[in-house]
Amino acid sequence: DGPTPAVKEVPSRPGYRVSNLWRTTEAPVQIHAEDSITEHHGVLPPKNGNVIRIIDYPAEPQDPLELKRQQDATFASLYPDAGHDLKPGDHPGMHITETVDYAVMLFGEMTAILEKEETVLRAGDILIQRGTNHAWANRSGQPARILFVLIDGKF
């Protein structure tokens, strides 16, 4: 009980915070398995497992060069395992994972950017992603928070 010991921040992206809460390393899950969340690195869950995390998002910078710098720093330091191959015109946070993701908007407002559409999420909204190329943008000017569950998947 208490704060998660697995909080990660990006110094060059003030206000961005990832709180990894729990993970499983196999399915079916051993009910009494030890907590191994402090060993978790990257965005992906363990093979045949899952990870639950909360991410705090600051408002996006208006300057596109600063936005790209912040996104590049985030992926380099926290998510090197995400497929982050950008095409011209992509949001700099576009990435793909071989996972099924449950995203629960806790507070604030975020835009889920897909290849052909965007969806605005507000507190209480839920988005299910199935291996889609996507990015998250906080264009609201206020902080936002999303709870994510990522489940190992197969393309």
N, C-alpha and C positions, 0 to 999 in steps of 0.2 A: 504494500500500500504506500502511496506517496507518488511523487513525480517519477516519470520514467527515467531510467539512467541512460537512455539511448536517444538523447536530444542532439540534433545536428543543426548547425547554422552555417551560412556562407557570409564571411566578413564583408565581401563586396556587394552583398544584397541585403541591406539592413531590413529587419522585420521578417525575413524568410526563415521559418523554423520548421524542422521535421522532427516530430516526436514518434519514434517507432515504439509501439506499445507491446506487441506480442507477435510471435511467429510460430508456425508449426513446421516440422521438417519432413513429414510423411503423411500419407493417407492410407488407411484410416489413422487418425490421430491417437497416439498413446495418451490417455487421459491424464496420467500423472507424470508426463515428461517434464524434465527440468526446463526452466525459462532460459532461453538462449538469445534473447533479443539483443544483448550487448555485442554479440558476435555478428550481427546483421550488417552487411555492407551493400550499397547499391539500391536500386529501385526494385529489382526482381525478388520474388519470394524464392525460398529454397525449392529444389526439384521436388515435385509432388507435395509441396507445402503451400503455405500462405503467409501473408504478413498484414498486420493492421497498423495503420499510422494515421496521425493527424498532421496536416500541413497548414501552417499560417502563411498567408500570402499578403505582402504589402501591396499597395497600389503600384501599377506598372509605371515606369518612367515614361514621359512623353517623348523624350529623345530616342529615336530608333537605334542609334549607335550605343547608347547607354543600356537600352533594353537588351540588345544582342550581347553586350559585354557581360551583363548580369546573368543572362541565360547560359552563355558559354561557361562561365565560372561555376554555375550551379551544376551543370551536367558533368563538367570535368571533375569537380570535387566530390559530388554525392552520387551521381548516376552514370558512371562510365559504362555500365552494362545496358543502358537503354539504347535502342536503335535511334540515333540522332543524326540521320543523314538528310540534310535540308536540301530542298529544291528552291530555285529562285522564286521569290515572292512568299515563301513560307514564313509563318511566325517563327521567331528564333527558338521557341520552346517546343516545336513539333518533335514528337518522338513516338516510337512504337514499342510495345512489349508483347511477348507471347504469354499473355495472361487474360483472365476475365477479371474485371475491376468493378467493384461497387464503390461509387462515390456518393457520399451523403453530405449535403451542404449544411453546415452547422450554423454559420452566421455570415453576413455580408453578401456580396454578389460576385459571381465569377462567370466568365464566358468560356464554355467548352468549344474549342475550335477543332473542327474535323476538316477533311480535305475539301468537302463541297458545301459545308454548312457550319453555322455557329448556333449555339443554344445558350441562353442566359439562365443561370441557376441562382436561386435565392434560398434562404434558410428553409429547410424542410424538403427541398427538392432532392431527388435521387437520380443518378445516371448510371446505367450499366454499359460498360465498354467491353467489347470482345475482340481484342487484338487490333484495334483501329489506330491509325496514325492520328495523333491529336496533340493539342497544347492547351494550357490553362492560362487565361488572361484575366487579370484584375484591373478592369477599366473604370471601376466605380469611384476611385479616389479615396476609398476607405479600406481598412484591413478586412480580410475574409479568412474563413477557416473551413476546411473540408476534411472529413474522415474518409479514409480509403481502406478497402480490403482488396488486396491483390492475390489472386489464386493462380497457381501455376497452370498453364494451359499448353495447347499444342495447335499449331497452324495446320 
